[in-house]
Amino acid sequence: VQLQASGGGLVQSGGSLRLSCAASGSMHSFPSVAWYRQAPGKQRELVASMRGRSPLMYADSVKGRFTISRNNARNTVYLQMNNLKPDDTAIYYCAAGETSPGDFWGQGTQVTVSS
């Protein structure tokens, strides 16, 4: 299975972006999905995760602003990001798996938020 992340870009503070993660195979096989991000000079952090159709967690820094969702019919996972802040600048990665979202990884998409 290959994951293809897209939707990143340059946006002003307060703006919105929607990231997409398209899978080459059926997402039904991977109930656990997540979005991670890595900012320059920092460790990769878990941003949001879900199992099945239920969101499991959001990082404290994105609660109330980001929403993870999935469309199994389109084999795609989304991350809606609203009220973006400069601290959200990072490369965002999607991940998926059967029991935990670490079996497969996307290539990353750059999100840059200007102040």
C-alpha positions in Angstrom: 0.0 0.0 0.0 1.2 3.5 -0.9 0.0 6.7 0.8 0.1 9.9 -1.1 -0.2 13.1 0.9 -1.2 16.4 -0.7 -2.8 19.7 0.0 0.0 21.5 1.7 1.1 25.0 0.8 1.7 28.5 2.0 -1.0 30.2 3.9 -1.3 33.3 6.1 -1.9 33.1 9.8 -5.6 32.5 10.5 -6.1 30.7 7.2 -7.1 27.1 6.4 -5.9 24.1 4.5 -7.2 20.6 4.0 -4.6 17.9 3.7 -5.5 14.7 1.9 -3.9 11.2 2.1 -4.9 8.9 -0.7 -4.2 5.2 -0.4 -3.4 2.9 -3.3 -5.4 0.1 -1.6 -8.5 -0.2 0.4 -8.5 1.9 3.5 -10.9 -0.7 5.1 -7.8 -2.8 5.7 -6.2 0.0 7.8 -8.6 1.0 10.6 -5.8 3.1 12.4 -4.8 6.3 10.6 -3.0 9.4 11.8 -1.3 12.6 10.8 2.1 13.5 12.1 4.2 16.6 11.6 7.8 17.5 11.9 9.0 21.0 12.1 12.7 22.0 11.4 14.9 21.0 14.3 12.1 19.2 16.1 11.0 15.7 16.6 8.1 14.3 14.7 4.9 14.6 16.7 1.5 13.0 16.5 -1.1 15.6 15.4 -4.3 13.6 15.2 -5.4 9.9 15.0 -8.5 7.9 14.5 -9.6 4.3 14.5 -12.4 3.3 12.3 -14.6 6.4 12.0 -13.8 7.7 15.5 -11.2 10.3 16.2 -8.9 9.1 19.0 -6.7 12.0 19.9 -5.6 15.5 18.9 -2.4 17.2 20.1 -3.2 19.9 22.6 -1.8 22.5 20.3 -4.4 21.7 17.6 -7.5 20.9 19.5 -10.5 22.9 18.3 -8.7 23.9 15.1 -7.9 20.6 13.3 -10.2 17.8 12.4 -9.2 14.3 11.1 -11.7 12.4 9.0 -11.8 9.6 6.4 -13.7 8.5 3.4 -13.2 4.8 2.9 -15.1 4.9 -0.4 -12.4 7.2 -1.7 -9.6 5.5 0.2 -8.6 8.9 1.6 -7.9 10.4 5.0 -8.2 14.1 5.6 -6.9 16.7 8.0 -8.9 19.9 8.0 -6.7 22.7 9.5 -8.4 26.0 10.5 -7.0 29.1 12.2 -3.5 28.1 11.3 -0.6 29.6 13.2 3.0 30.0 12.3 3.8 27.2 14.9 1.9 24.8 12.6 4.6 25.2 10.0 6.0 21.7 9.4 6.1 18.8 7.0 2.9 16.8 7.6 2.9 13.0 7.2 0.0 10.6 7.0 0.3 7.0 8.4 -1.9 4.0 8.5 -2.0 0.5 9.9 -4.1 -2.3 11.1 -3.5 -2.0 14.9 -1.6 1.2 15.0 -0.9 3.9 12.4 2.7 3.0 11.7 2.7 0.2 9.1 2.6 2.6 6.1 3.7 6.2 5.7 3.1 8.9 3.1 5.9 11.0 1.7 4.9 14.2 3.5 3.5 17.6 2.4 4.9 20.9 3.4 2.7 23.4 5.3 4.0 26.9 5.8 2.1 29.5 7.8 3.2 33.1 7.5 2.6 35.6 10.3 
